[in-house]
């Protein structure tokens, strides 16, 4: 419900929709009675609320999640992708894997990127596929370090880092290959979210979505 922002803006209306999904009008037409004495959670999940909102997560929702930009909801999504982090004990930051500062037009032109592609990359820069959760102190150290240098020089085990952060073993970490990095990591994140939210993975539907 938080990821889909079901209760944002019109919480009362959303709750009314859930309530109406669990009851029916009595024979006298003036009062309501519950449809059942007990309800399985699946009943809540499939109850439609105002604006067509519901608690179930589908392929469209996951595509929307992956386009979240750095903020409260992207942090929430990342926390589901890094379930072992002790968020209640340690301060974690949302870190740009390819640093934010590397997307200046002059730096992108230096690696052969120009025109509209610069704007596209600057937009992609802040989306979930370029974000990770990093311990606050570690993020302070990383700052504007190139991703390739950070992984090769600063991490104890580059293979483990890639696996933990949904990066293909053979994926280039150079800024010039950012678009490929973004696309491949997005696909790995997508598959993980399908698994976490028990959504059937269908390759054809994904191709249509992207």
C-alpha positions in Angstrom: 0.0 0.0 0.0 2.9 2.4 0.7 4.7 1.6 -2.5 1.6 2.1 -4.5 0.7 5.2 -2.5 -2.8 3.8 -2.1 -3.7 6.0 0.8 -2.0 9.2 -0.4 -4.2 12.2 -0.9 -7.6 10.5 -0.3 -7.0 8.1 2.6 -10.6 8.3 3.8 -12.0 7.5 0.4 -9.6 4.5 0.0 -10.6 3.2 3.4 -14.3 3.6 2.5 -13.7 1.5 -0.6 -12.1 -1.2 1.5 -15.0 -1.2 3.9 -17.6 -1.3 1.1 -15.8 -4.3 -0.3 -16.4 -6.2 2.9 -20.0 -5.5 3.5 -23.4 -5.5 1.7 -26.7 -3.8 2.4 -29.1 -5.6 4.7 -32.5 -6.6 3.6 -34.1 -3.5 5.0 -31.9 -1.4 2.7 -30.9 1.0 5.5 -28.0 -0.8 7.2 -25.0 -2.8 6.2 -23.8 -6.3 7.3 -20.5 -8.0 6.8 -20.3 -10.4 3.9 -18.6 -13.0 6.1 -17.5 -13.4 9.7 -13.8 -13.9 8.7 -11.9 -12.6 5.8 -8.8 -13.9 4.0 -6.2 -11.3 3.2 -6.8 -12.0 -0.5 -10.2 -10.3 -0.1 -8.5 -7.1 0.9 -6.0 -7.4 -1.9 -8.5 -7.6 -4.6 -11.0 -5.0 -3.3 -11.1 -2.1 -5.7 -11.1 1.4 -4.2 -11.7 4.8 -5.7 -9.7 5.6 -8.8 -9.3 1.9 -9.5 -6.7 1.5 -6.7 -6.2 -1.9 -5.1 -3.6 -3.5 -2.9 -2.4 -6.1 -5.4 0.8 -5.4 -7.3 0.9 -6.2 -11.0 3.3 -5.8 -13.9 2.3 -2.1 -14.5 3.0 -1.3 -10.8 6.5 -2.8 -11.0 7.3 -0.8 -14.1 6.2 2.3 -12.2 8.3 1.4 -9.2 11.4 1.1 -11.3 10.9 4.6 -12.5 10.8 6.1 -9.0 13.3 8.8 -8.6 15.4 9.3 -5.5 13.1 10.1 -2.6 11.0 8.5 0.1 9.3 5.9 -2.1 12.5 4.8 -3.9 14.0 4.3 -0.4 11.1 2.2 0.5 11.4 0.1 -2.7 15.2 -0.3 -2.2 14.6 -1.5 1.4 12.6 -4.4 0.0 15.5 -5.3 -2.4 18.0 -5.2 0.5 15.9 -7.1 3.2 18.9 -8.0 5.3 20.0 -4.4 6.1 19.5 -3.4 9.7 17.6 -0.2 8.9 16.5 0.2 12.5 20.1 0.2 13.7 22.2 1.8 11.0 21.7 4.9 8.9 21.6 4.1 5.2 21.7 6.5 2.4 20.4 6.3 -1.2 23.5 6.4 -3.2 23.9 7.1 -7.0 25.9 4.1 -8.2 27.2 6.2 -11.1 27.7 9.4 -9.2 25.3 12.3 -9.7 28.2 14.7 -10.4 29.4 12.6 -13.4 26.3 13.6 -15.4 27.4 17.1 -16.2 27.1 17.8 -20.0 30.8 18.5 -20.3 31.7 15.2 -18.7 29.2 13.2 -20.7 30.4 14.8 -23.9 33.9 13.8 -22.9 32.9 10.1 -23.1 31.1 10.5 -26.4 27.5 11.3 -25.3 25.8 14.3 -26.8 22.4 15.8 -27.8 19.2 14.5 -26.4 21.0 11.5 -24.9 22.5 13.7 -22.3 19.0 14.7 -21.1 17.9 11.1 -21.1 20.9 10.0 -19.0 20.4 12.8 -16.6 16.8 11.7 -16.1 17.8 8.0 -15.7 20.5 9.0 -13.3 18.1 9.5 -10.4 15.9 6.5 -11.0 16.0 3.2 -9.0 18.2 1.3 -11.4 21.1 3.7 -10.6 20.4 3.7 -6.8 21.6 1.5 -4.0 21.4 1.6 -0.2 24.8 2.4 1.3 25.8 2.8 4.9 26.0 6.5 5.6 29.7 6.5 6.5 30.5 4.5 3.5 28.5 6.8 1.2 30.5 9.8 2.6 33.7 8.0 1.6 32.4 7.1 -1.9 31.0 10.5 -2.9 31.9 11.2 -6.5 34.2 8.2 -7.0 33.7 6.5 -10.4 31.7 3.3 -10.0 34.3 1.2 -11.7 37.1 2.6 -9.4 34.9 2.2 -6.3 34.1 -1.5 -7.0 37.7 -2.4 -8.1 39.6 -0.4 -5.4 37.2 0.0 -2.4 35.2 -3.2 -2.1 36.7 -6.3 -0.5 35.0 -8.6 -3.0 33.9 -7.2 -6.4 32.1 -10.4 -7.3 30.1 -10.3 -4.1 29.4 -6.6 -4.6 27.9 -7.3 -8.0 25.8 -10.1 -6.8 24.5 -8.2 -3.8 23.7 -5.1 -5.9 22.1 -6.8 -8.9 24.9 -6.2 -11.4 25.8 -8.8 -14.0 29.3 -10.3 -13.6 30.4 -9.2 -17.0 28.8 -5.7 -16.9 31.0 -2.8 -17.7 31.0 -0.2 -14.9 32.4 2.6 -17.0 30.3 5.8 -17.4 30.4 5.5 -21.2 28.4 2.2 -20.8 25.8 3.7 -18.4 22.8 3.0 -20.6 23.7 -0.7 -20.8 24.3 -0.8 -17.1 21.0 0.8 -16.4 19.1 -1.5 -18.7 20.6 -4.7 -17.4 20.3 -3.8 -13.8 16.7 -2.7 -14.3 16.0 -6.1 -15.7 17.6 -7.9 -12.7 15.6 -5.6 -10.3 12.5 -6.3 -12.2 12.9 -10.1 -11.9 13.5 -9.8 -8.2 10.4 -7.6 -7.7 8.3 -10.1 -9.6 9.6 -12.8 -7.2 9.1 -10.7 -4.1 5.5 -9.7 -5.0 4.6 -13.1 -6.5 3.9 -11.7 -9.9 4.1 -14.1 -12.8 7.1 -13.2 -15.0 6.2 -13.1 -18.7 9.0 -12.0 -21.0 6.6 -10.8 -23.7 4.7 -8.5 -21.3 8.0 -7.0 -20.1 9.1 -6.2 -23.7 5.8 -4.4 -24.3 6.1 -2.5 -21.0 9.6 -1.1 -21.8 
